[in-house]
Amino acid sequence: MAEYTSGQISIAGLGNGTDFSEMISALKKIELTKANQLARWRNDWYTRLDAFDALRKELATFSTYMKTMNTPDKFLVKSAALSSPTVASVTSTTSALPGTYNLEVGQMATNSYASVKTTATSNLSSMTGTDTTFAYEYKGTTRTLNIGADTTLEGLKNIINSDVSNPGVRATILEAGNEFILQLYSAEQGSDTGISIVSGSMDGYDGAWTTMTGSDAKVKFNGFPAGADWYTFKGNNLTAYGMNMNLLSTGTTLITISTDTDKIKENVEEFVAQINKIRTSILDMTKVDEQKSTTDPEYANSQFEMQKGSTLTGNYGVQLLSSMFKTGVMDKAEGFEYLTIFPDGTFTGDMFSSLAQVGIKTDTVQGSTTFGLLVFETNEELITLDQALQMSPDGVAELFTASLKGYSDSDDFVVYQTMTGFTKAGAYDVHYEVDSGGNIINATINGAPASVDPTDGLLGMYDTSNPASGMRLLINDKTVGSHDGTVRVKDGKLTTLINLVDENFLKVYSEDPYTQKGILSILEKQYGDIIKNIDEKIDKENTRIVIWERRMKDRFSRLDATLKTYDGLLAQIESQIAQLPSGSSSKK
């Protein structure tokens, strides 16, 4: 018997033996064809989104790593060797020129001190039995402090150190055997840091205060100053020739600065490795494999099973990203100019302006294991990385690490300032005139009006719509007449690629039309919209299937009832025939 309940339809079988549940299930599989196709289609788009997410993570890792070497002090490694390391130490050599320098330390800078022996037997011994004051003078400032009765030695030290108006004096307690000494010392070093005790009679003093005035450092550097003179300064830190030196003791030392080309080469090799990781990922996502087996569309569970391409083969967004990335890597660095050497030995341009000029190229040999990746030039008849480093390690470093670095081709003016977020890398024409009164007039930078700052006299571009905005020039030549030239603002490969990845690829999508959108975010937004539309279609299909199934069960239930009625009539007829006399049939 069939089971059917209105409102909650269930057909398990019919009285005549026909199982309509199996029939409906078979028909339902056909009806679900479109919904299943949509579900497979949606999964394909999710697969593409997963590929974008993997690419985003790799690009983010790339950007993070590039930022570990994107400044000269990180990339251009120089080392300092000292003949007498007890005289001084060198903490920074970024801009130092390779060579040997002579440093003579005639006197170390020292602090000033004021000390008094106490009767204390511990730092908690009382220094006074009555309320009193303690006053000292330091660099023209007198501080008078109120000292309460029974203030301990430790308490007196803390009162001095915690004074919010302390002009630069610290107090400490010296313990030697069973003696305790209160000592004040200047935070700064130099001959003008003397400490004078103005007043403060206490029971805990065991004698008078003794003072020692600090001294300035005295040095000669490369024989300067000559004779009996010394270069004097406060503190024991000296900056000269691009080096930061810490004085340690009197004496003479030779400082030898050398460029660590092995470390620079290591940085370049890691740069190439990181570039190749991104290129490899893009190649894997977009390649066509002619050896790949494909599945008949009728049986494929995914579009990717039907094609010889990869997840993002032919994807316009990835093609655009790949093209921009290749251009950023291999094109001439922004603001750089190719080197031109004239017959008289003069030259214009930069020593190196592209990766090819430092021995890095793209492998274009079909079938090569490194096809499409960066490789190092090995033909010594062409320039190699080792040769470039021998020629100019500073030039190699600038190609990679320059960041809004200004350069002028004219002696009339120099680039004094560029501004991150406003000034863009590139070449800009400069023009200005000087009238008979010595005033700069009719000045332009990049063809737009520039103005002279009345405070510092710098010529500047303040039009934020101009790529030269934020640039300021120091005018060297103010002779009457017209002056023209070109300035270049240079961005090295690391700067360019970091900006490209962060701004053009990884930036998060925004509905604000004035906010720059990253390529990946735009694609992810578009694919998300596609998936949303597919989900809506799947929901409609699922709703249609539910309604269809309800109707089919209703129809077959009515058919079941009708068939059972006919079965009943047939049974009655057969019963009536069976009851007829046996001879009635022969008489007819």
C-alpha positions as CSV (number, residue, x, y, z in Angstrom):
1,M,0.0,0.0,0.0
2,A,1.1,3.6,-0.7
3,E,1.7,6.0,2.1
4,Y,0.5,9.5,1.5
5,T,-0.3,12.3,4.0
6,S,-1.4,15.7,2.9
7,G,1.0,18.4,4.0
8,Q,3.8,15.9,4.6
9,I,3.9,13.8,1.5
10,S,5.5,10.4,1.7
11,I,5.2,7.8,-1.1
12,A,6.8,4.4,-0.2
13,G,5.0,2.3,-2.7
14,L,1.7,1.7,-4.3
15,G,-0.8,-1.0,-3.9
16,N,-0.4,-2.1,-7.5
17,G,3.3,-2.7,-6.9
18,T,4.6,0.4,-8.6
19,D,7.3,2.3,-6.5
20,F,6.8,5.9,-7.5
21,S,9.4,7.1,-5.0
22,E,12.2,5.7,-7.1
23,M,10.6,7.3,-10.2
24,I,10.5,10.7,-8.5
25,S,14.1,10.3,-7.3
26,A,15.3,9.4,-10.8
27,L,13.4,12.4,-12.3
28,K,14.8,14.6,-9.5
29,K,18.4,13.8,-10.6
30,I,17.5,15.2,-14.0
31,E,15.9,18.3,-12.5
32,L,19.0,18.9,-10.3
33,T,21.3,19.0,-13.3
34,K,21.3,22.8,-13.5
35,A,21.7,23.3,-9.8
36,N,24.7,20.8,-9.8
37,Q,26.2,22.7,-12.7
38,L,25.9,25.9,-10.8
39,A,27.4,24.4,-7.7
40,R,30.4,23.1,-9.7
41,W,30.7,26.5,-11.4
42,R,30.7,28.2,-8.0
43,N,33.4,25.9,-6.7
44,D,35.5,26.8,-9.7
45,W,35.3,30.5,-8.8
46,Y,36.2,29.7,-5.2
47,T,39.3,27.9,-6.5
48,R,40.3,31.0,-8.4
49,L,39.7,33.1,-5.2
50,D,42.0,30.6,-3.3
51,A,44.6,31.1,-5.9
52,F,44.3,34.9,-5.5
53,D,44.7,34.5,-1.8
54,A,47.8,32.4,-2.2
55,L,49.3,35.0,-4.6
56,R,48.3,37.8,-2.1
57,K,50.2,36.1,0.7
58,E,53.3,35.6,-1.5
59,L,53.3,39.2,-2.6
60,A,52.9,40.4,1.1
61,T,55.8,38.2,2.0
62,F,57.8,39.6,-0.9
63,S,57.1,43.2,0.2
64,T,58.0,42.5,3.8
65,Y,61.3,40.9,2.8
66,M,62.2,43.7,0.4
67,K,61.7,46.2,3.3
68,T,64.5,44.4,5.2
69,M,67.1,45.7,2.6
70,N,65.5,48.8,1.0
71,T,67.9,51.4,2.5
72,P,71.6,52.1,1.9
73,D,72.6,51.1,5.5
74,K,70.8,47.7,5.1
75,F,72.0,47.0,1.5
76,L,75.4,48.7,1.2
77,V,77.4,47.1,3.9
78,K,80.7,48.6,4.9
79,S,83.0,47.4,7.5
80,A,85.5,49.3,9.7
81,A,88.8,47.8,10.9
82,L,90.7,49.7,13.6
83,S,94.4,49.4,14.3
84,S,93.8,50.2,18.0
85,P,90.3,49.2,18.9
86,T,90.8,50.3,22.5
87,V,90.9,54.0,21.3
88,A,87.5,54.1,19.5
89,S,84.8,52.0,18.0
90,V,82.8,52.7,14.8
91,T,79.1,52.1,14.9
92,S,78.0,53.3,11.4
93,T,79.7,53.5,8.1
94,T,76.8,53.7,5.6
95,S,78.0,56.8,3.8
96,A,81.7,56.5,4.5
97,L,84.0,56.3,1.5
98,P,86.4,53.3,1.5
99,G,89.8,54.4,2.7
100,T,92.0,54.8,5.7
101,Y,91.5,57.5,8.3
102,N,93.7,58.6,11.2
103,L,92.0,59.4,14.5
104,E,94.0,60.8,17.4
105,V,92.3,61.2,20.8
106,G,94.1,63.7,23.0
107,Q,91.5,63.8,25.8
108,M,88.2,62.0,26.6
109,A,85.1,64.0,27.5
110,T,84.2,63.5,31.2
111,N,81.3,64.2,33.5
112,S,81.4,66.6,36.5
113,Y,81.1,65.2,40.0
114,A,80.4,66.4,43.5
115,S,81.0,63.9,46.3
116,V,80.7,63.9,50.1
117,K,81.6,61.2,52.7
118,T,78.7,60.4,55.1
119,T,78.5,58.9,58.6
120,A,75.9,56.5,57.3
121,T,76.3,52.8,58.1
122,S,73.7,51.8,55.5
123,N,71.7,53.5,52.8
124,L,68.8,53.7,55.2
125,S,70.7,55.7,57.8
126,S,69.3,59.1,58.7
127,M,71.0,62.2,57.2
128,T,69.4,64.9,59.3
129,G,67.5,65.2,62.6
130,T,65.6,68.3,61.6
131,D,63.9,69.8,58.6
132,T,66.5,71.5,56.3
133,T,67.2,72.3,52.7
134,F,69.7,71.1,50.1
135,A,70.7,73.4,47.2
136,Y,73.1,72.9,44.3
137,E,73.9,74.9,41.1
138,Y,74.2,73.3,37.7
139,K,74.8,75.2,34.4
140,G,73.4,78.4,35.8
141,T,70.4,76.9,37.5
142,T,70.1,76.6,41.3
143,R,67.8,74.0,42.7
144,T,66.7,74.2,46.4
145,L,65.1,71.0,47.8
146,N,63.2,70.6,51.1
147,I,64.6,67.8,53.2
148,G,62.4,66.5,56.0
149,A,63.7,65.3,59.4
150,D,65.0,61.7,59.5
151,T,65.4,61.6,55.7
152,T,67.6,58.6,55.0
153,L,70.6,58.6,52.6
154,E,68.5,56.6,50.1
155,G,65.7,59.1,50.5
156,L,68.0,62.1,49.9
157,K,69.2,60.4,46.7
158,N,65.6,59.8,45.5
159,I,64.5,63.4,46.3
160,I,67.3,64.7,44.0
161,N,66.6,62.2,41.2
162,S,62.8,62.6,41.2
163,D,62.8,66.4,41.2
164,V,60.7,67.3,38.2
165,S,62.8,70.5,37.7
166,N,66.1,68.7,37.9
167,P,68.4,70.5,35.4
168,G,70.4,67.4,34.5
169,V,72.1,66.1,37.7
170,R,71.8,62.6,39.0
171,A,72.6,61.3,42.5
172,T,74.0,57.9,43.4
173,I,75.3,56.1,46.5
174,L,78.9,54.7,46.5
175,E,79.6,51.9,49.0
176,A,83.2,51.1,49.7
177,G,83.7,48.7,52.6
178,N,81.8,50.2,55.5
179,E,81.8,53.7,54.0
180,F,78.9,55.3,52.2
181,I,79.5,58.3,49.9
182,L,76.8,60.5,48.3
183,Q,77.8,61.6,44.8
184,L,76.1,63.9,42.3
185,Y,77.2,63.7,38.7
186,S,76.2,65.5,35.5
187,A,74.2,63.7,32.9
188,E,76.2,65.5,30.2
189,Q,79.9,65.6,29.6
190,G,82.0,68.7,29.0
191,S,83.8,71.6,30.6
192,D,80.6,73.6,31.3
193,T,78.9,70.9,33.4
194,G,80.4,71.8,36.8
195,I,78.3,71.1,39.9
196,S,78.4,73.5,42.9
197,I,76.9,72.8,46.4
198,V,75.2,76.0,47.5
199,S,73.9,75.0,50.9
200,G,72.7,72.0,52.9
201,S,74.2,71.3,56.4
202,M,73.3,67.8,57.5
203,D,74.3,65.7,60.5
204,G,75.2,62.8,58.1
205,Y,78.1,64.6,56.4
206,D,81.6,63.4,57.4
207,G,83.7,66.2,55.9
208,A,83.4,68.7,53.1
209,W,82.1,68.3,49.5
210,T,84.8,67.7,46.8
211,T,84.0,68.6,43.2
212,M,85.6,67.7,39.9
213,T,84.6,69.6,36.7
214,G,84.2,67.6,33.5
215,S,86.2,68.1,30.4
216,D,85.6,68.3,26.6
217,A,86.9,65.7,24.2
218,K,89.9,66.6,22.1
219,V,90.7,64.9,18.8
220,K,92.6,65.3,15.6
221,F,91.2,63.7,12.5
222,N,93.4,63.1,9.5
223,G,95.8,65.7,10.9
224,F,93.2,68.4,11.6
225,P,93.7,70.7,13.3
226,A,97.4,71.1,12.7
227,G,100.0,71.9,15.3
228,A,99.1,72.2,19.0
229,D,95.4,72.8,18.3
230,W,92.7,70.2,18.9
231,Y,89.1,69.9,17.8
232,T,87.1,70.0,21.0
233,F,83.5,69.0,21.6
234,K,81.2,67.7,24.3
235,G,80.6,64.0,24.7
236,N,82.5,61.1,23.2
237,N,80.7,60.6,20.0
238,L,82.1,62.0,16.8
239,T,80.7,62.0,13.3
240,A,83.0,62.5,10.4
241,Y,83.4,61.3,6.8
242,G,80.1,59.3,7.1
243,M,81.3,57.5,10.2
244,N,79.8,57.5,13.7
245,M,82.7,57.0,16.2
246,N,82.6,56.4,19.9
247,L,85.8,57.5,21.7
248,L,87.0,54.9,24.3
249,S,90.5,56.1,25.4
250,T,93.3,58.5,24.5
251,G,95.6,57.4,21.8
252,T,95.9,57.0,18.0
253,T,94.1,54.5,15.7
254,L,93.8,54.0,12.0
255,I,90.3,53.3,10.7
256,T,90.1,51.4,7.5
257,I,86.7,51.4,5.7
258,S,86.0,48.8,3.1
259,T,82.9,47.8,1.2
260,D,81.6,44.3,1.9
261,T,80.9,43.3,-1.7
262,D,80.1,39.7,-0.6
263,K,77.2,41.0,1.5
264,I,75.9,43.2,-1.3
265,K,76.1,40.3,-3.7
266,E,74.2,38.2,-1.1
267,N,71.5,40.9,-1.0
268,V,71.2,41.0,-4.8
269,E,71.0,37.2,-5.0
270,E,68.2,37.2,-2.4
271,F,66.4,39.9,-4.3
272,V,66.5,37.7,-7.4
273,A,65.3,34.7,-5.5
274,Q,62.3,36.6,-4.1
275,I,61.4,37.9,-7.6
276,N,61.6,34.4,-8.9
277,K,59.2,33.1,-6.2
278,I,56.6,35.5,-7.5
279,R,57.3,34.8,-11.1
280,T,57.1,31.0,-10.5
281,S,53.8,31.3,-8.7
282,I,52.3,33.3,-11.6
283,L,53.7,30.9,-14.2
284,D,52.3,27.9,-12.3
285,M,48.9,29.6,-12.0
286,T,48.7,30.5,-15.7
287,K,50.6,27.8,-17.6
288,V,49.2,25.5,-20.3
289,D,50.3,21.9,-19.9
290,E,49.9,20.1,-23.3
291,Q,50.7,16.8,-21.5
292,K,47.9,17.2,-19.0
293,S,45.0,14.6,-19.3
294,T,41.5,16.2,-19.6
295,T,38.1,14.9,-18.7
296,D,35.0,14.8,-20.9
297,P,32.7,17.7,-20.0
298,E,29.9,15.2,-19.3
299,Y,31.8,13.6,-16.5
300,A,34.1,16.5,-15.3
301,N,33.5,17.8,-11.8
302,S,35.3,21.1,-12.6
303,Q,36.1,23.2,-15.5
304,F,39.8,22.8,-14.7
305,E,39.5,19.0,-15.4
306,M,38.3,19.8,-19.0
307,Q,41.2,22.1,-19.9
308,K,45.0,21.9,-20.2
309,G,45.4,25.3,-18.6
310,S,45.9,26.0,-14.9
311,T,43.7,27.8,-12.3
312,L,44.2,31.3,-13.7
313,T,45.2,30.6,-17.3
314,G,44.0,33.5,-19.5
315,N,42.9,35.6,-16.5
316,Y,43.1,39.2,-17.6
317,G,43.8,40.5,-14.0
318,V,46.7,38.2,-13.5
319,Q,48.0,39.0,-16.9
320,L,47.9,42.7,-16.1
321,L,49.6,42.1,-12.7
322,S,52.3,39.9,-14.3
323,S,53.0,42.5,-17.0
324,M,53.3,45.4,-14.4
325,F,55.5,43.3,-12.2
326,K,57.9,42.4,-15.2
327,T,58.0,46.1,-16.2
328,G,58.8,47.2,-12.6
329,V,61.6,44.6,-12.4
330,M,63.3,44.9,-15.8
331,D,62.6,48.5,-17.0
332,K,65.0,51.4,-16.4
333,A,64.8,52.5,-12.8
334,E,62.5,55.5,-12.2
335,G,64.4,58.8,-12.5
336,F,67.6,57.1,-13.6
337,E,69.3,57.9,-17.0
338,Y,71.4,55.6,-19.2
339,L,75.1,56.4,-19.0
340,T,76.5,58.4,-21.8
341,I,80.3,58.9,-22.0
342,F,81.7,61.7,-24.3
343,P,85.0,61.7,-26.2
344,D,86.5,64.2,-23.7
345,G,85.9,61.8,-20.8
346,T,82.9,63.6,-19.4
347,F,79.6,61.7,-19.0
348,T,76.0,62.1,-18.1
349,G,73.5,59.7,-16.6
350,D,73.9,57.0,-14.0
351,M,76.6,54.2,-13.8
352,F,73.8,51.6,-13.6
353,S,70.1,52.3,-14.4
354,S,68.7,48.8,-15.0
355,L,69.1,45.2,-13.7
356,A,70.6,44.2,-17.1
357,Q,73.5,46.6,-16.5
358,V,74.4,44.7,-13.3
359,G,74.3,41.3,-14.9
360,I,70.7,40.2,-14.2
361,K,68.5,39.1,-17.1
362,T,65.3,37.1,-17.9
363,D,65.8,33.6,-19.2
364,T,64.1,33.5,-22.6
365,V,65.2,30.0,-23.7
366,Q,62.1,27.9,-24.3
367,G,62.3,24.6,-22.4
368,S,64.8,25.8,-19.9
369,T,64.2,24.9,-16.3
370,T,64.5,28.7,-15.5
371,F,62.5,29.9,-18.5
372,G,60.7,33.2,-17.6
373,L,62.8,33.6,-14.4
374,L,65.7,36.0,-13.6
375,V,69.1,34.6,-14.0
376,F,72.7,36.0,-13.6
377,E,74.8,36.7,-16.6
378,T,77.7,34.3,-16.9
379,N,79.3,35.6,-20.1
380,E,82.2,37.7,-19.0
381,E,82.3,39.4,-22.3
382,L,79.1,41.1,-21.1
383,I,78.8,42.7,-17.7
384,T,78.3,40.4,-14.7
385,L,77.3,41.2,-11.2
386,D,80.9,40.7,-9.9
387,Q,82.2,43.1,-12.6
388,A,79.5,45.6,-11.7
389,L,80.5,45.4,-8.0
390,Q,84.1,45.9,-8.9
391,M,83.3,48.9,-10.9
392,S,81.0,50.7,-8.4
393,P,79.4,49.0,-5.4
394,D,77.8,52.4,-4.5
395,G,76.3,52.5,-8.0
396,V,74.8,49.0,-7.6
397,A,73.4,49.9,-4.2
398,E,71.9,53.1,-5.5
399,L,70.1,51.2,-8.3
400,F,68.4,49.1,-5.7
401,T,67.9,51.4,-2.7
402,A,67.5,55.0,-4.0
403,S,64.3,56.5,-2.6
404,L,63.3,60.0,-3.8
405,K,67.0,60.8,-4.2
406,G,67.5,64.1,-5.9
407,Y,70.1,64.9,-8.5
408,S,70.7,68.1,-10.5
409,D,72.5,68.3,-13.8
410,S,73.3,72.0,-13.2
411,D,75.6,73.7,-10.9
412,D,73.1,76.5,-10.6
413,F,70.9,74.6,-8.2
414,V,70.7,71.4,-6.2
415,V,67.8,69.3,-4.9
416,Y,67.5,70.3,-1.2
417,Q,64.3,68.3,-0.4
418,T,61.8,65.8,-1.7
419,M,58.7,64.8,0.1
420,T,57.3,61.3,0.5
421,G,53.7,61.0,-0.5
422,F,54.0,64.0,-2.8
423,T,57.1,64.0,-4.9
424,K,57.2,61.3,-7.6
425,A,60.3,59.9,-9.2
426,G,61.1,61.3,-12.6
427,A,63.0,64.0,-14.5
428,Y,61.8,67.7,-14.2
429,D,62.9,70.8,-16.1
430,V,63.8,73.8,-14.0
431,H,63.8,77.4,-15.1
432,Y,64.2,80.7,-13.2
433,E,65.4,84.2,-13.9
434,V,67.2,86.7,-11.7
435,D,66.4,90.4,-12.1
436,S,68.8,93.3,-11.6
437,G,67.8,93.4,-7.9
438,G,68.9,89.8,-7.3
439,N,65.3,88.6,-7.1
440,I,64.3,85.2,-8.5
441,I,61.4,85.6,-10.9
442,N,59.4,83.6,-13.5
443,A,60.5,80.3,-11.8
444,T,59.0,77.0,-12.9
445,I,59.5,73.4,-12.0
446,N,58.1,70.7,-14.4
447,G,56.5,73.5,-16.4
448,A,54.4,74.8,-13.4
449,P,55.0,78.0,-11.4
450,A,57.3,77.6,-8.5
451,S,57.8,80.1,-5.6
452,V,60.6,81.2,-3.4
453,D,60.2,80.7,0.3
454,P,60.8,84.1,2.1
455,T,62.2,82.3,5.1
456,D,64.9,80.1,3.7
457,G,65.1,81.3,0.1
458,L,64.5,77.8,-1.3
459,L,62.7,77.4,-4.6
460,G,59.7,75.1,-4.2
461,M,56.8,73.4,-5.9
462,Y,53.7,73.3,-3.9
463,D,51.1,72.3,-6.4
464,T,50.0,68.9,-5.1
465,S,48.6,67.9,-8.5
466,N,52.1,68.1,-9.9
467,P,54.5,65.1,-9.5
468,A,57.2,67.5,-8.6
469,S,55.2,68.7,-5.6
470,G,57.1,68.8,-2.3
471,M,60.4,69.4,-4.1
472,R,62.6,72.3,-3.0
473,L,65.8,73.5,-4.6
474,L,68.7,75.4,-3.2
475,I,69.7,78.1,-5.7
476,N,73.5,78.4,-6.0
477,D,73.7,80.9,-8.8
478,K,71.9,84.2,-8.5
479,T,73.6,86.1,-11.3
480,V,71.4,88.2,-13.4
481,G,69.8,86.4,-16.3
482,S,68.0,83.2,-17.2
483,H,68.9,79.8,-15.7
484,D,67.8,76.4,-16.9
485,G,68.5,72.8,-16.1
486,T,67.1,69.4,-15.1
487,V,66.6,67.7,-11.8
488,R,66.0,64.0,-11.4
489,V,64.3,62.3,-8.5
490,K,65.4,58.6,-8.4
491,D,63.7,55.5,-7.0
492,G,65.7,52.3,-7.0
493,K,64.3,48.9,-7.8
494,L,63.4,48.0,-4.2
495,T,61.5,51.2,-3.7
496,T,59.6,50.9,-7.0
497,L,58.7,47.2,-6.4
498,I,57.6,47.8,-2.8
499,N,55.4,50.7,-3.9
500,L,54.0,48.7,-6.8
501,V,53.1,45.7,-4.7
502,D,51.7,47.6,-1.7
503,E,49.8,50.2,-3.7
504,N,48.8,48.5,-7.0
505,F,48.5,44.9,-6.0
506,L,47.7,44.6,-2.3
507,K,45.8,47.7,-1.4
508,V,42.4,46.8,0.0
509,Y,39.3,47.5,-2.2
510,S,37.4,50.6,-1.3
511,E,34.0,51.8,-2.5
512,D,35.4,55.4,-2.4
513,P,36.1,56.3,-6.0
514,Y,39.0,58.5,-5.0
515,T,40.8,55.7,-3.1
516,Q,43.2,53.7,-5.1
517,K,42.2,50.1,-5.4
518,G,44.6,47.1,-5.6
519,I,44.3,44.8,-8.6
520,L,43.8,41.7,-6.4
521,S,41.2,43.4,-4.3
522,I,39.3,44.4,-7.5
523,L,39.4,40.9,-8.8
524,E,38.4,39.4,-5.5
525,K,35.5,41.8,-5.3
526,Q,34.4,40.9,-8.9
527,Y,34.7,37.2,-8.2
528,G,32.8,37.6,-5.0
529,D,30.0,39.3,-6.8
530,I,29.9,36.4,-9.4
531,I,29.8,33.8,-6.6
532,K,27.0,35.8,-4.9
533,N,25.0,35.8,-8.2
534,I,25.6,32.0,-8.5
535,D,24.4,31.5,-5.0
536,E,21.2,33.4,-5.8
537,K,20.6,31.2,-8.8
538,I,21.3,28.0,-6.8
539,D,18.8,29.2,-4.1
540,K,16.2,29.8,-6.9
541,E,16.9,26.3,-8.3
542,N,16.6,24.7,-4.9
543,T,13.3,26.4,-4.3
544,R,12.1,25.3,-7.7
545,I,13.1,21.7,-6.9
546,V,11.3,21.7,-3.6
547,I,8.1,23.0,-5.3
548,W,8.6,20.5,-8.2
549,E,9.1,17.6,-5.8
550,R,6.0,18.5,-3.9
551,R,3.9,18.7,-7.0
552,M,5.3,15.4,-8.4
553,K,4.4,13.7,-5.1
554,D,1.0,15.2,-5.2
555,R,0.4,14.1,-8.8
556,F,1.6,10.5,-8.2
557,S,-0.4,10.4,-5.0
558,R,-3.5,11.2,-7.0
559,L,-2.5,8.7,-9.7
560,D,-2.1,6.2,-6.9
561,A,-5.6,6.8,-5.7
562,T,-7.0,6.6,-9.2
563,L,-5.1,3.3,-9.9
564,K,-6.4,1.9,-6.7
565,T,-9.9,2.8,-7.7
566,Y,-9.5,1.0,-11.0
567,D,-7.9,-1.9,-9.2
568,G,-11.0,-2.1,-7.0
569,L,-13.3,-2.0,-10.0
570,L,-11.3,-4.6,-11.7
571,A,-11.5,-6.8,-8.7
572,Q,-15.3,-6.4,-8.5
573,I,-15.7,-7.3,-12.2
574,E,-13.4,-10.3,-11.8
575,S,-15.5,-11.3,-8.7
576,Q,-18.8,-10.9,-10.6
577,I,-17.5,-12.9,-13.6
578,A,-16.4,-15.6,-11.2
579,Q,-20.0,-15.8,-9.8
580,L,-21.7,-16.2,-13.1
581,P,-23.2,-19.7,-13.9
582,S,-20.7,-21.9,-15.7
583,G,-23.1,-22.5,-18.6
584,S,-24.1,-18.9,-19.3
585,S,-21.0,-18.3,-21.2
586,S,-21.6,-21.1,-23.7
587,K,-25.2,-20.0,-24.4
588,K,-24.0,-16.7,-25.6
